[in-house]
C-alpha cells in the first residue's frame, strides 16, 4: 500500500512486529509491518573535513560550492560528486571527476550539459532527462505532449512487461525537445537516446524520422515523438 501526503510519527515494536503510526493530512492510522526502512534524505557530511581551515565556501545546506570547472573558491581545490550538490547521482559525479581531472591537467573543460539523466531502479523502472511538463509550464512555455504506452508495444507484450509509458515534452512553437520521462521496463537504458537528443538540441522530427528496429522497446521512443506530432502509427 502507498500512502501519499503522509508521514510516520511513531514506531512501536512488540511481538516481533513493528507498528507504525502514520499521519495523513491530520488523520492517524496504525500500520503493522515486519520491517521498517527509514529513508529521510541526505545531508552533506562536510563539517569534519577541515574546510573552514582553508576557507572553502559552503552553501546553506553544507554543500561545497563550485564553478563549471569544479573549482571551489580556492583555485587549487576542486570538489565533485554528492558533496558538491544535487543531483546525487553516480554518473554525475563521474562526469564531474573527468572535468576536474582535465582542468587540472591544463585542458579546456567545463560542465556544459543541457540535461542530466536520472534513473530509479524500481519495478517498473523510472527514468527522466530534461524538464517536466510542470516545469516547462512554470517557465511560461507552451508545450506539446507525446505519449506511448508499453501496452501497445509488441516487444513489451512478448516479454509480458506491458505496464508503463514513454512521455516526451516538446516546445509547441518549434518542436524542440524539452524533456522525456519513461516508466517501464528498461527505462534506465532507453533514456540514453533522449539524453543524446537533448544534448544535440534535437527537434521532435529528428527522433520521429529516425528508423528504429522492430520489435524493440526502443521504438516506443520514436512513437512517442510521432504522437507529439500527430503521426503515431
Secondary structure, DSSP 8 states (H G I E B T S, - for coil): ---TTEEEEEEEEETTEEEEEEEETTEEEEEEES------------TTSSHHHHT--B-TTS-B---TTSB-SSTT-B--GGGG-S---HHHHHHHHHHHHHHHTT-------S---EEE-SSS-EEEEE--HHHHHHTT--EEEEEEEGGG-HHHHHTT----EEEEEEETTT-BEEEEEEESTTHHHHHHHHHHHHHTT-BHHHHHTS---SS-STHHHHHHHHHHTT---
